[in-house]
Amino acid sequence: MKHLTLANGDRMPALGLGTWKSSPGEVGAAVETAIELGYRHIDCAAIYGNEAEIGEAIARCVAKGTVTRDQLWITSKLWNDCHAPEHVGPALDATLERLGLEHLDLYLIHWPVAHVHGAVLPKQTSDFVSLDDLPISATWAALEACVDAGKTRHIGVSNFSAAKLASVCEGARVQPACNQVELHPYLQQRALVDACAQRGVLVTAYSPLGSRDRAASFKAADEPVLLEDPSIAAIAERLGCSPAQVLIAWAIDRGTSVIPKSVNPQRLAQNLASASIELDADARQLILTLDRERRYIDGTFWTPPGSPYSLATLWDE
């Protein structure tokens, strides 16, 4: 398995298992199978609602001797209603309890969006809190205290623009280790990836296959289907692999980590094998031409009328 090296020399496996949209009753078996296949990087989040089952699967694998805790890289995320400094530590404690772990390897701010505590999914505009009233810098300081307490080895962000990342970095005592964002050939975000690299911040790609299985409410009519792109299909045929494997291999090839989700044992194995696929110059050049700046997870759900957030301010575009 290829690894990405953090500023302090720690190494994160380039390929991990995403668990967003993995249903209760399925995710535990998927995690256990993945670890048995050789996955060592598991990506979680409190809002996914499946951390307890993931933790049970990890515990089974450790008990069987399949893996030790130190061989695993476990990431989770702070949800939007826990940005206030007094809620950050308890939120991480709850995640650790659900996962059955003493520490995380990486803890991320899930979105640069804040809610009133307890408003897990806002139902009215008063459930939102402006970042002017609850700045990311305050949340970040509380995350730094979690590092000091040994509850997480590294901290980072998710869905942060280059400008928002720069703001965190410039005021941080503990620098962000990673920025997890949507990345795939239709949304290559080359400027953001370069900005992260210049700051020594690793990038993790989520929805690398185009998130075709996300909820219908997140979808637009007649949206492009990444897995059916003819150029990706042509590369896959030439290299003797699947389109999904091309997409995962591309993410690793450009120096990012990638967290495709699956609960299917055969696809889990195929996704893992993607790490061994080598793209040639022709494939890289062709994929460069596919960028549509097309977000599948565009953040519209944070921008109802009256919200302090807009797509322009969310992405700083």
C-alpha distance (Angstrom), angle and dihedral (degrees) to the residues before:
residue distance angle dihedral
M1 . . .
K2 3.79 . .
H3 3.80 116.4 .
L4 3.78 135.8 -157.4
T5 3.79 116.9 -137.4
L6 3.79 121.7 -133.7
A7 3.78 124.2 -144.9
N8 3.82 92.3 -95.4
G9 3.81 93.2 49.2
D10 3.81 97.9 -100.3
R11 3.81 113.2 138.6
M12 3.80 127.0 -135.9
P13 3.83 119.2 -162.2
A14 3.79 108.4 -112.0
L15 3.80 93.4 -138.2
G16 3.78 121.0 53.4
L17 3.77 140.4 164.3
G18 3.79 116.8 -101.4
T19 3.81 115.5 -147.7
W20 3.82 102.1 -171.4
K21 3.82 108.8 123.0
S22 3.84 92.1 12.8
S23 3.79 103.7 134.7
P24 3.80 126.3 -131.4
G25 3.78 107.7 -96.4
E26 3.82 90.5 34.6
V27 3.78 106.5 50.0
G28 3.81 96.5 65.9
A29 3.79 93.5 55.0
A30 3.81 89.9 44.9
V31 3.81 92.5 52.7
E32 3.79 92.4 46.5
T33 3.80 91.8 48.8
A34 3.79 91.5 46.1
I35 3.79 93.0 52.7
E36 3.80 90.9 47.5
L37 3.83 88.9 51.7
G38 3.80 91.6 52.2
Y39 3.81 107.1 -90.7
R40 3.78 111.2 145.3
H41 3.82 100.5 172.7
I42 3.82 120.3 73.8
D43 3.80 121.2 -178.5
C44 3.83 116.9 -153.7
A45 3.79 140.2 165.3
A46 3.78 135.5 -166.8
I47 3.81 92.0 -125.5
Y48 3.82 92.2 57.6
G49 3.80 88.5 73.5
N50 3.81 95.1 -142.3
E51 3.82 106.0 89.7
A52 3.82 94.5 111.3
E53 3.81 92.3 56.3
I54 3.79 90.8 45.4
G55 3.79 89.7 51.5
E56 3.79 91.6 51.6
A57 3.81 90.0 52.1
I58 3.80 92.0 50.0
A59 3.80 90.2 49.2
R60 3.81 91.1 51.9
C61 3.79 91.4 51.2
V62 3.80 92.2 49.0
A63 3.81 91.7 46.6
K64 3.81 91.2 51.6
G65 3.78 91.3 50.3
T66 3.81 92.9 -117.7
V67 3.79 90.0 128.1
T68 3.79 141.0 -8.5
R69 3.78 123.1 -125.7
D70 3.80 90.5 -113.2
Q71 3.80 90.0 58.9
L72 3.80 92.0 58.9
W73 3.79 129.9 81.6
I74 3.81 109.3 -152.2
T75 3.79 121.1 -172.8
S76 3.80 126.9 -174.8
K77 3.79 136.0 168.7
L78 3.79 141.1 -127.0
W79 3.78 111.9 -123.6
N80 3.79 124.4 -130.0
D81 3.81 97.6 -105.7
C82 3.81 92.1 58.4
H83 3.83 100.3 58.9
A84 3.79 94.9 109.8
P85 3.83 108.5 101.0
E86 3.81 92.9 -119.6
H87 3.82 90.6 56.6
V88 3.81 100.3 46.4
G89 3.81 98.7 76.9
P90 3.81 94.8 44.2
A91 3.82 90.2 48.5
L92 3.79 90.5 54.2
D93 3.81 90.7 45.2
A94 3.81 89.4 54.1
T95 3.80 91.4 49.9
L96 3.81 91.2 49.5
E97 3.80 90.8 49.6
R98 3.80 92.5 50.3
L99 3.80 91.8 47.3
G100 3.80 92.9 43.5
L101 3.80 91.3 -128.3
E102 3.78 135.0 132.7
H103 3.80 93.3 -145.6
L104 3.81 143.4 1.6
D105 3.76 125.5 -128.1
L106 3.80 92.3 -140.3
Y107 3.82 133.3 10.9
L108 3.80 118.3 -169.4
I109 3.79 136.4 -166.0
H110 3.81 96.7 -119.4
W111 3.83 97.8 -148.8
P112 3.81 136.0 -2.0
V113 3.82 85.4 -117.8
A114 3.81 127.5 102.0
H115 3.82 131.1 -154.2
V116 3.76 133.2 -171.6
H117 3.81 108.1 -88.1
G118 3.79 108.5 -88.7
A119 3.82 93.7 22.3
V120 3.80 93.1 109.0
L121 3.80 93.2 167.4
P122 3.82 110.0 17.1
K123 3.79 114.8 -121.1
Q124 3.81 96.3 -178.7
T125 3.78 135.8 22.8
S126 3.81 91.7 -106.0
D127 3.82 87.2 67.1
F128 3.81 89.4 70.6
V129 3.79 123.5 85.4
S130 3.79 120.0 -155.0
L131 3.79 117.7 -124.2
D132 3.81 85.8 -128.4
D133 3.81 87.0 66.8
L134 3.81 96.7 36.9
P135 3.81 107.1 25.9
I136 3.77 122.8 -159.8
S137 3.81 88.2 -122.7
A138 3.82 90.1 68.6
T139 3.79 91.7 49.0
W140 3.79 90.4 47.0
A141 3.81 92.9 52.9
A142 3.81 88.8 54.9
L143 3.80 90.0 50.3
E144 3.80 89.7 51.7
A145 3.81 87.5 55.9
C146 3.83 88.1 54.8
V147 3.82 89.0 56.6
D148 3.80 89.8 48.9
A149 3.82 89.5 51.9
G150 3.82 92.2 52.1
K151 3.79 93.8 -117.2
T152 3.80 93.3 123.2
R153 3.79 130.9 16.0
H154 3.79 95.0 -147.8
I155 3.79 138.8 14.7
G156 3.77 131.0 -154.4
V157 3.78 146.9 147.1
S158 3.78 140.7 -100.1
N159 3.81 130.7 -150.1
F160 3.81 91.1 12.4
S161 3.78 122.1 149.6
A162 3.80 120.6 -136.7
A163 3.82 89.8 -100.4
K164 3.80 93.7 51.0
L165 3.80 91.1 46.1
A166 3.81 90.5 50.6
S167 3.80 90.4 52.2
V168 3.81 91.1 53.8
C169 3.80 93.6 45.4
E170 3.78 94.5 49.4
G171 3.79 93.8 55.0
A172 3.79 99.7 34.2
R173 3.77 128.8 113.4
V174 3.83 88.9 -170.6
Q175 3.78 110.0 40.1
P176 3.83 120.7 -132.3
A177 3.78 110.8 -97.1
C178 3.80 97.5 -161.7
N179 3.79 145.8 9.8
Q180 3.81 113.6 -151.9
V181 3.80 112.1 -157.2
E182 3.78 141.5 154.9
L183 3.81 107.8 -83.5
H184 3.80 132.7 167.4
P185 3.83 136.0 124.4
Y186 3.83 91.6 -76.7
L187 3.84 90.2 52.1
Q188 3.79 106.8 30.1
Q189 3.84 97.4 159.3
R190 3.79 92.0 -162.4
A191 3.82 94.3 170.5
L192 3.81 91.6 52.2
V193 3.81 92.8 46.6
D194 3.82 89.5 50.2
A195 3.82 92.0 47.8
C196 3.80 90.3 52.3
A197 3.80 91.6 48.6
Q198 3.81 91.2 51.5
R199 3.80 89.1 55.8
G200 3.80 94.8 44.5
V201 3.80 91.3 -112.3
L202 3.81 116.3 143.9
V203 3.80 118.9 -133.9
T204 3.80 125.9 -138.9
A205 3.80 118.9 -163.1
Y206 3.79 117.7 -140.2
S207 3.82 125.3 -170.8
P208 3.84 88.9 23.0
L209 3.81 91.5 163.7
G210 3.79 95.3 49.4
S211 3.82 98.3 -94.8
R212 3.77 93.9 -102.0
D213 3.81 91.2 167.1
R214 3.80 96.6 56.7
A215 3.80 119.9 120.1
A216 3.80 117.9 -70.6
S217 3.81 89.4 -120.4
F218 3.82 88.2 65.2
K219 3.80 93.4 52.9
A220 3.78 132.3 90.1
A221 3.78 125.6 -145.1
D222 3.80 114.8 -91.9
E223 3.79 93.4 1.4
P224 3.82 116.9 171.6
V225 3.81 114.7 -96.2
L226 3.79 108.0 -136.5
L227 3.80 95.4 -161.9
E228 3.81 89.2 57.5
D229 3.80 96.2 50.5
P230 3.84 107.9 132.4
S231 3.80 93.6 -141.5
I232 3.79 91.8 53.9
A233 3.81 89.1 46.4
A234 3.81 90.8 51.8
I235 3.81 92.2 51.1
A236 3.81 90.3 48.0
E237 3.79 92.5 51.3
R238 3.80 91.9 48.7
L239 3.82 93.1 48.6
G240 3.80 94.5 41.9
C241 3.80 96.6 -119.4
S242 3.80 139.5 99.2
P243 3.82 127.0 -82.6
A244 3.82 89.0 -113.4
Q245 3.80 90.2 55.3
V246 3.81 90.6 51.1
L247 3.81 90.4 53.4
I248 3.80 93.5 48.8
A249 3.80 92.5 44.4
W250 3.81 89.8 50.8
A251 3.81 91.6 54.3
I252 3.80 91.4 52.0
D253 3.81 92.6 41.9
R254 3.81 91.5 59.2
G255 3.81 92.1 53.5
T256 3.79 101.1 -101.3
S257 3.78 129.4 118.9
V258 3.79 116.6 -119.9
I259 3.81 133.9 -155.2
P260 3.83 112.5 -163.3
K261 3.80 114.2 -177.3
S262 3.79 124.6 -133.3
V263 3.79 138.3 146.5
N264 3.80 93.0 -170.7
P265 3.84 112.4 102.2
Q266 3.82 93.8 -145.8
R267 3.80 92.9 49.7
L268 3.79 90.6 45.4
A269 3.79 88.5 57.4
Q270 3.80 92.8 44.7
N271 3.80 91.8 49.6
L272 3.80 91.0 50.2
A273 3.81 90.4 50.8
S274 3.82 88.7 56.7
A275 3.79 89.1 78.7
S276 3.81 88.8 70.2
I277 3.81 95.8 51.3
E278 3.79 114.1 105.5
L279 3.79 117.9 -151.3
D280 3.79 117.2 -148.0
A281 3.79 127.7 -140.4
D282 3.80 92.5 -96.2
A283 3.81 91.5 55.4
R284 3.79 92.3 47.7
Q285 3.79 92.3 49.7
L286 3.79 93.6 47.8
I287 3.80 92.5 49.5
L288 3.81 90.2 51.1
T289 3.80 88.3 63.8
L290 3.82 93.4 56.0
D291 3.81 98.5 70.8
R292 3.83 110.5 126.2
E293 3.83 97.2 164.2
R294 3.81 82.7 -122.1
R295 3.79 115.6 163.7
Y296 3.78 116.1 -161.4
I297 3.83 89.9 -175.1
D298 3.78 99.2 41.8
G299 3.81 100.6 163.4
T300 3.81 95.7 -118.2
F301 3.81 88.2 137.9
W302 3.84 88.7 70.4
T303 3.81 93.4 54.0
P304 3.83 110.2 66.5
P305 3.83 116.9 147.6
G306 3.78 109.1 -67.4
S307 3.81 95.2 20.5
P308 3.82 116.3 135.4
Y309 3.82 86.6 -132.5
S310 3.79 129.9 78.4
L311 3.78 131.6 175.7
A312 3.79 89.0 -109.0
T313 3.81 93.5 54.4
L314 3.80 94.0 38.1
W315 3.81 94.5 57.2
D316 3.83 98.4 23.0
E317 3.77 89.9 -130.0
